[in-house]
């Protein structure tokens, strides 16, 4: 579209300038720099969205030619920009969601590991209190163990209050 509009405008300028309807299209302005061929037009469109050329510079020659070309270029930039922004945003959101999910799983695993460690520590402590591999402790043995700072501090570190005992 852009190449055709510029080519037609250049042909019209050549006809007016030479008064020859068979004149070779040639533009005196900078429109041929960005829009002279399909390859140049595609490169200009690509460079406009990737920062290779400021799209306002590519738009200036089109302003002299047609409001349709201006509207098409602005529409192209807008649609392409929002499509790219949406894709990039989607990638970031997906990555963040996956990371958050992995973090939750990691927290649960750490919590279970902490619980298992505490259970093993309690088994070991009760084994020390009972003096054997039997994990049963009588009330007298428990009261005696509570009087030691080691047992009391251990229970307190697990969040078990020993003040009421």
C-alpha positions as CSV (number, residue, x, y, z in Angstrom):
1,X,0.0,0.0,0.0
2,X,2.7,2.5,1.0
3,X,4.9,1.6,-2.0
4,X,2.0,1.9,-4.4
5,X,0.9,5.3,-3.0
6,X,4.4,6.7,-3.1
7,X,5.0,5.3,-6.6
8,X,1.8,6.9,-7.8
9,X,2.7,10.2,-6.2
10,X,6.2,10.1,-7.8
11,X,4.7,9.3,-11.2
12,X,2.3,12.2,-10.8
13,X,5.1,14.6,-9.9
14,X,7.2,13.4,-12.9
15,X,4.2,13.9,-15.2
16,X,3.6,17.4,-13.9
17,X,7.3,18.3,-14.1
18,X,7.9,17.0,-17.6
19,X,4.4,17.2,-19.1
20,X,5.1,13.6,-20.4
21,X,2.6,10.9,-19.5
22,X,5.3,8.3,-20.0
23,X,7.8,9.9,-17.7
24,X,9.8,7.6,-15.4
25,X,8.5,8.0,-11.8
26,X,11.1,10.0,-9.8
27,X,10.5,11.8,-6.5
28,X,12.4,14.9,-5.5
29,X,11.6,14.6,-1.8
30,X,12.7,12.0,0.8
31,X,9.7,9.7,0.2
32,X,11.7,7.4,-2.0
33,X,14.3,6.9,0.7
34,X,11.8,4.9,2.9
35,X,9.0,3.8,0.5
36,X,10.5,3.4,-3.0
37,X,10.1,-0.4,-3.2
38,X,8.4,-3.2,-1.4
39,X,11.7,-4.2,0.2
40,X,12.3,-0.7,1.4
41,X,8.8,-0.4,2.7
42,X,9.1,-3.6,4.6
43,X,12.4,-2.6,6.0
44,X,11.0,0.8,7.0
45,X,8.0,-0.9,8.8
46,X,10.4,-3.3,10.6
47,X,12.7,-0.5,11.6
48,X,9.8,1.7,12.7
49,X,8.7,-0.9,15.3
50,X,12.2,-2.0,16.4
51,X,13.7,1.5,16.9
52,X,15.9,1.4,13.8
53,X,14.3,4.5,12.5
54,X,11.9,6.9,14.3
55,X,8.5,6.2,12.8
56,X,7.8,9.9,12.8
57,X,10.6,10.3,10.2
58,X,9.1,7.6,8.1
59,X,5.7,9.2,8.4
60,X,6.7,12.7,7.2
61,X,6.9,11.8,3.5
62,X,3.6,10.0,3.7
63,X,1.9,13.2,5.1
64,X,2.6,14.9,1.8
65,X,1.1,12.0,-0.2
66,X,-2.0,10.8,1.5
67,X,-3.9,10.8,4.7
68,X,-4.8,7.2,4.0
69,X,-1.1,6.3,4.1
70,X,-0.7,8.2,7.4
71,X,-3.6,6.4,9.0
72,X,-2.4,3.0,7.8
73,X,1.1,3.6,9.2
74,X,-0.3,4.8,12.6
75,X,-2.6,1.8,12.7
76,X,0.3,-0.5,11.9
77,X,2.5,0.9,14.6
78,X,-0.4,0.8,17.1
79,X,-1.5,-2.7,16.4
80,X,2.1,-4.1,16.3
81,X,3.2,-2.2,19.4
82,X,0.2,-3.5,21.4
83,X,0.6,-7.0,20.1
84,X,4.3,-7.0,21.1
85,X,3.5,-5.5,24.5
86,X,0.8,-8.1,25.1
87,X,3.1,-11.0,24.2
88,X,5.9,-9.7,26.4
89,X,3.5,-9.1,29.3
90,X,2.1,-12.5,28.9
91,X,5.5,-14.1,29.1
92,X,6.3,-12.1,32.3
93,X,3.0,-13.0,33.9
94,X,3.4,-16.7,33.0
95,X,6.9,-16.8,34.4
96,X,5.8,-15.0,37.6
97,X,2.9,-17.4,38.1
98,X,5.1,-20.4,37.6
99,X,7.7,-19.0,40.1
100,X,5.0,-18.3,42.6
101,X,3.6,-21.8,42.3
102,X,7.1,-23.2,42.7
103,X,7.6,-21.0,45.8
104,X,4.4,-22.3,47.4
105,X,5.5,-25.9,46.8
106,X,8.9,-25.1,48.3
107,X,7.4,-23.6,51.4
108,X,5.1,-26.6,51.9
109,X,8.1,-28.9,51.5
110,X,10.2,-26.9,54.0
111,X,7.3,-26.9,56.4
112,X,6.9,-30.7,56.2
113,X,10.7,-31.2,56.5
114,X,10.7,-28.9,59.6
115,X,7.8,-30.9,61.1
116,X,9.5,-34.2,60.5
117,X,12.7,-32.9,62.1
118,X,10.8,-31.7,65.1
119,X,9.1,-35.1,65.4
120,X,12.5,-36.9,65.3
121,X,13.9,-34.5,67.8
122,X,11.0,-35.1,70.2
123,X,11.3,-38.9,69.8
124,X,15.0,-38.6,70.7
125,X,14.3,-36.3,73.7
126,X,11.6,-38.6,75.0
127,X,13.9,-41.5,74.5
128,X,16.5,-39.7,76.7
129,X,13.8,-38.9,79.3
130,X,12.6,-42.5,79.5
131,X,16.1,-43.9,79.4
132,X,15.2,-46.5,76.8
133,X,13.9,-46.9,73.3
134,X,10.4,-46.9,74.6
135,X,8.7,-43.6,73.7
136,X,6.4,-43.6,76.6
137,X,7.1,-41.2,79.5
138,X,5.3,-41.2,82.8
139,X,4.1,-38.0,84.4
140,X,6.8,-38.1,87.1
141,X,9.5,-38.4,84.4
142,X,7.9,-35.6,82.4
143,X,7.8,-33.3,85.4
144,X,11.4,-34.0,86.2
145,X,12.4,-33.3,82.6
146,X,10.5,-30.1,82.6
147,X,12.6,-28.8,85.5
148,X,15.7,-29.1,83.2
149,X,16.4,-26.0,81.1
150,X,17.4,-28.2,78.1
151,X,13.9,-29.8,77.8
152,X,12.1,-26.5,78.6
153,X,14.1,-24.5,76.1
154,X,13.5,-27.2,73.4
155,X,9.8,-27.1,73.9
156,X,9.8,-23.3,73.9
157,X,11.8,-23.3,70.6
158,X,9.0,-25.4,69.1
159,X,6.4,-22.9,70.2
160,X,5.1,-25.0,73.1
161,X,4.6,-23.0,76.2
162,X,5.9,-24.5,79.4
163,X,4.7,-21.8,81.8
164,X,1.4,-23.6,82.7
165,X,3.0,-26.9,83.5
